[in-house]
Amino acid sequence: MSKIIKKTVNTVFNEQKDALIDELIEVLEKLGFSVRIEKGVFKGGFCLLRDQKLFLLNKNLEQDKKINILVKNISRIGVEGIFLKPMIRDLVEKESGADKLIE
């Protein structure tokens, strides 16, 4: 009987990406969402729990995937009326522009 060898991917921790994730989480909190980073079989998204607006994000995802999920969901809500750093606003506007091109 042969052994099953799991391939492990060495993920490199990038402090700049981690800081971006934290800033995107702050944007969600400004929009009135509680953000929870949990383990599970999901990627991330919005949830409503007893009149509380939640955003769940999978703890085990790579940094790039976390950023993509956060930006996509923030662009769906809209960020009019709140201050965003120019880099974050560019990411959100690019994502919302991509949605408009598809529709």
C-alpha positions as CSV (number, residue, x, y, z in Angstrom):
1,M,0.0,0.0,0.0
2,S,1.4,3.4,-0.9
3,K,1.6,6.4,1.4
4,I,-0.2,9.6,0.6
5,I,2.1,12.5,0.8
6,K,0.5,15.8,1.4
7,K,2.2,18.7,-0.3
8,T,2.7,21.6,2.0
9,V,2.8,25.1,0.7
10,N,5.2,27.4,2.5
11,T,3.3,30.7,2.8
12,V,5.4,33.7,3.2
13,F,4.1,36.2,5.7
14,N,4.1,39.7,4.3
15,E,3.7,42.5,6.8
16,Q,2.4,45.0,4.2
17,K,-0.3,42.7,3.1
18,D,-1.2,42.0,6.8
19,A,-1.4,45.8,7.4
20,L,-3.7,46.1,4.3
21,I,-5.9,43.4,5.7
22,D,-6.2,45.2,9.0
23,E,-7.1,48.5,7.2
24,L,-9.8,46.7,5.2
25,I,-11.2,45.3,8.4
26,E,-11.3,48.8,9.8
27,V,-13.3,49.9,6.8
28,L,-15.9,47.2,7.5
29,E,-16.0,48.3,11.1
30,K,-16.6,51.9,10.0
31,L,-19.5,50.6,7.9
32,G,-21.1,49.0,11.0
33,F,-19.9,45.4,10.7
34,S,-18.4,43.3,13.4
35,V,-15.5,41.3,11.9
36,R,-14.7,37.8,13.1
37,I,-11.8,35.8,11.8
38,E,-12.6,32.1,12.3
39,K,-11.6,28.6,11.2
40,G,-14.0,26.7,9.1
41,V,-15.1,25.5,5.7
42,F,-15.9,28.9,4.2
43,K,-14.1,31.7,2.5
44,G,-15.7,34.8,4.0
45,G,-18.7,37.0,3.6
46,F,-21.5,38.8,5.3
47,C,-23.9,37.4,7.8
48,L,-26.8,38.6,9.9
49,L,-27.0,37.3,13.5
50,R,-29.8,38.6,15.7
51,D,-29.8,42.0,14.1
52,Q,-26.0,42.2,14.3
53,K,-24.1,42.8,11.0
54,L,-21.2,40.4,10.9
55,F,-18.4,39.7,8.4
56,L,-16.7,36.4,8.7
57,L,-13.3,35.7,7.3
58,N,-11.5,32.4,7.2
59,K,-8.4,32.4,9.3
60,N,-6.6,29.8,7.2
61,L,-6.8,31.6,3.8
62,E,-3.7,33.1,2.2
63,Q,-3.2,36.8,2.6
64,D,-4.0,37.5,-1.1
65,K,-7.3,35.6,-0.9
66,K,-8.3,37.5,2.3
67,I,-7.6,40.8,0.6
68,N,-9.6,39.8,-2.5
69,I,-12.6,38.7,-0.4
70,L,-12.5,41.9,1.7
71,V,-12.2,44.2,-1.3
72,K,-15.0,42.4,-3.3
73,N,-17.4,42.6,-0.4
74,I,-16.6,46.2,0.5
75,S,-17.1,47.2,-3.1
76,R,-20.6,45.6,-3.0
77,I,-21.6,47.6,0.0
78,G,-20.3,50.9,-1.2
79,V,-18.0,53.3,0.6
80,E,-19.6,56.7,-0.1
81,G,-19.4,59.0,2.9
82,I,-16.4,57.5,4.7
83,F,-12.8,58.4,4.4
84,L,-10.5,55.8,2.8
85,K,-6.8,55.9,2.2
86,P,-6.1,56.5,-1.5
87,M,-4.7,53.0,-2.0
88,I,-7.7,51.3,-0.4
89,R,-10.1,53.6,-2.4
90,D,-8.3,52.6,-5.6
91,L,-8.7,48.9,-4.8
92,V,-12.4,49.2,-4.0
93,E,-13.1,51.4,-7.1
94,K,-11.2,49.0,-9.4
95,E,-13.3,46.1,-8.0
96,S,-16.6,48.0,-8.4
97,G,-15.6,48.9,-11.9
98,A,-14.9,45.3,-12.7
99,D,-18.4,44.4,-11.5
100,K,-19.9,47.1,-13.8
101,L,-18.1,45.8,-16.8
102,I,-19.5,42.3,-16.3
103,E,-23.1,43.4,-15.8
